[in-house]
Amino acid sequence: MTSIAERATELRRLHTDPELLQVVNVWDVVSARAVAALPGTKALATASHSIAATFGYEDGEHIPVELMLDMVGRIARAVDVPVSADLEAGYGDAGETIRRAIGEGIVGANLEDQLKPLDESVAAVRASVAAADAEGVPFALNARTDAFLRGRERTLEVNVADAIERGRAYLDAGATSVFVPGIFGEDVVRELVSGIGELKVTLIGLPGVPAPERLQELGVARVSYGPTTQRVALGALQDLATDLYLGGVLPDGIRPLN
């Protein structure tokens, strides 16, 4: 795949394929190339939290948008698979941010609602879809609802109902899929898929969330892993450093991935 239109079309197709799309989140060029080299990689997703941490910023749109777009663009240009970018809530102008991301080679994005009023969130989705349409790119917008992440004080029933209402509204506004991050079991996954649509729900793979094989059986479209991939890598680095400080040596079999 060389053209942005081809990559975008393929990413949209992967979201509607009966086989669950697994995207392992990356945060820079070398992590993207390492994952893209694996036979099982069909697409990549960036993690905004991880990219912000790479540059010393806290998560939550504290990183300058120019720096975020520069990094996701570097990632997109470094690999030959479609790349979806986590663009938080759009950095104050969702449509313009999506337009600029497309210019960097990005063909899909997460756009979070931060549990803002529904009409405001729908307007952001519409602006993003319109921006992609104007660029002539069949963009895969993964509209994220924070019903569970920001609704921790609410009942489970309220969160499920809110996620479904928001998800349907985002799909009606042109989103490709609806991202519902949270830790919940099969019963909630089944309700979300039933309420939002089969092959329309995307989740984050966290401890407590059903395994990928089961998510596929339940009709989930995609699973990603957020900042946990970077945390695993940093944990391995700390463990190695601790072992070296205690007199250990480098292990055999180190792969030259950089």
C-alpha positions, 0 to 999 in steps of 0.5 A: 500500500502506497497511497493514503486512499488505499491505506484508508480503504484498508483500515475501514475494511479491517473494521468491518471484517468478521475477524477482530482487528487487533492494533498494538499501540506504538509511540515512536518510529522505532516502536512502530517499525518493530511491531509493523515487522510482525506477520500478524500486524495489519494496522497500527494505532498510536497512543497519545498518552505514550507519545506525550510521555515520550516528550515529558508531557502529562496525558490530556492534551498538554502536549502541543498539537504540532508535536503530536502531529509531527510524531504520528506523521513520522510513524505513518511514513515509517511503515507500510500499514495503515496508521490510526492516531489517538488525537485525544479530543481534537486539541480545540478544533477536531476538524482542523486536527483531523485535516492536518493528521490526514496531511501527515499520512494518518488514515484513522483516529480516536476522538474522545468526547470527555463526557461533554454534552452530547450535542457538542460531542456530536458536532466534533464528530461531524466536523471530523467526518466533514474534514476527511470527506473534504480531503477525499479520504475514507477516514476511519473515525473511532469515536470514543465515549468516556462514559465509563472512564469519567462516569465512575461515580455512576451506576453500571446501568447508567454508564451502559445506557449513556455509552449506547446513546452516545455511540449511536449518535456518533455513528449517525454523525458519520463515525466508523466505529465507537470506542468504549474504553473501560474494564468490564466483562462479557455481559457489558460487552454483549449489551454494548454490541447489541445496543451500538451494533455488531462490528461497531464497538471497539474496546481496550484490552485490559486485565478483566476484559475478555480475551481477543478470541472471545471479543471476536465471538461477541461481535467486537470490531477492534481491540487496542491496548493504549499506554500499556504497551509502553509501560511493558517496554519501560518495565522491561527496561527497569528490570534489566537495569536493576539486574545489571546494577546487581551484577547481572549481565546482558542476556543472550538472544538480544534482537537488533530491532533498532 
